[in-house]
């Protein structure tokens, strides 16, 4: 057994525990409190298992790779923090902060795993592969669905408009036309119910 390797893996595992302290702007579906990044990652992984049949090009997708991307992509927020997706001002400098976080965090791992995790993170960020596009579609659909079921609480707190929601979420179609159709129904219903302003 390689004790040094195991120690590095466990150090990273404990560092990843800090994701539980990074809170997002989305509320839980009952609107009782905001979710943390670890809950978000778990929820996305569950969505992947449930909704993989709706992925574009599902026959060619490596769903284990999608799951890995989902579990790795927000780890950088341990250092960079969560940036609300509709806050353009806060988004300035986000990419650089996240890149620095990726360099620090993934280097805690043994070399082969550091390279794999960094590759997964880079792939998700680029959104070029079918796996990354499906992972990104889920990453958009999860908070959209929570915002809807929490009666638009986060949208209303931040003054988010229909145009902003459509602009942010239209890339769902790249990963899954079916999920984009579902998302558009949710968005239309949110406007109809007064959860989201036009």
PyMOL commands that set and color helices and strands:
alter all, ss='L'
color gray80, all
select helices_A, chain A and resi 3-21+37-54+63-72+77-80+88-91+94-106+111-126+130-149+153-158+162-169+172-175+177-192
alter helices_A, ss='H'
color red, helices_A
select strands_A, chain A and resi 23-27+34-36
alter strands_A, ss='S'
color yellow, strands_A
deselect
rebuild
show_as cartoon
